[in-house]
Amino acid sequence: MPSKRKVAKYKLKTHKATSKRFGITGSGKIVRTKGGKAHLRRKKSQRVKALFGEMVAVQGKSYIKRIRRLAPHMKP
């Protein structure tokens, strides 16, 4: 009696750059950090520099769909 061969399923791999740039909150929203905080900060006010630390929710269904596809295993 021949043995049945198992059909291998493909593994979903996480896009590492996406997983490093984005995060998920406890409620399931995708958040990102703000750009422009690497250099040229001496000219900016204290208030603006403090706002750079905040995470911002990603807007747009197409962006959210793409991020979820690139990083399917991303956890909050």
Summary of the structure (lengths in Angstrom):
residues: 76
radius of gyration: 19.5
end to end distance: 48.3
largest distance: 77.9
contacts: 123
relative contact order: 0.25
helix: 29%
strand: 13%
